Amino acid sequence: MRVLDPPSTEHWLSVGQIAAHLGVNPDTIYKWITRKKMPAHKVGRLWKFMASEVDAWVRAGKAAEGAAHD
């Protein structure tokens, strides 16, 4: 029998909240989702984010890739 991991205390963030977390405009978040494959999850019509996933993506340099073209 597999033991389930304890529930995470991390909460889902909205576009506005993740933009504020990163200090960027919400429009930038939408561009990063499509152009740079930012980790995001579609819930109905809304995009939701886990700060830990986005932070790891930023630390890996993904937000900076191709910055001259943005």
Secondary structure as GFF3:
##gff-version 3
##sequence-region A 1 70
A	DSSP	alpha_helix	15	22	.	.	.	ID=ss1
A	DSSP	alpha_helix	26	35	.	.	.	ID=ss2
A	DSSP	beta_strand	41	43	.	.	.	ID=ss3
A	DSSP	beta_strand	46	48	.	.	.	ID=ss4
A	DSSP	alpha_helix	51	59	.	.	.	ID=ss5
A	DSSP	three_ten_helix	67	69	.	.	.	ID=ss6
###
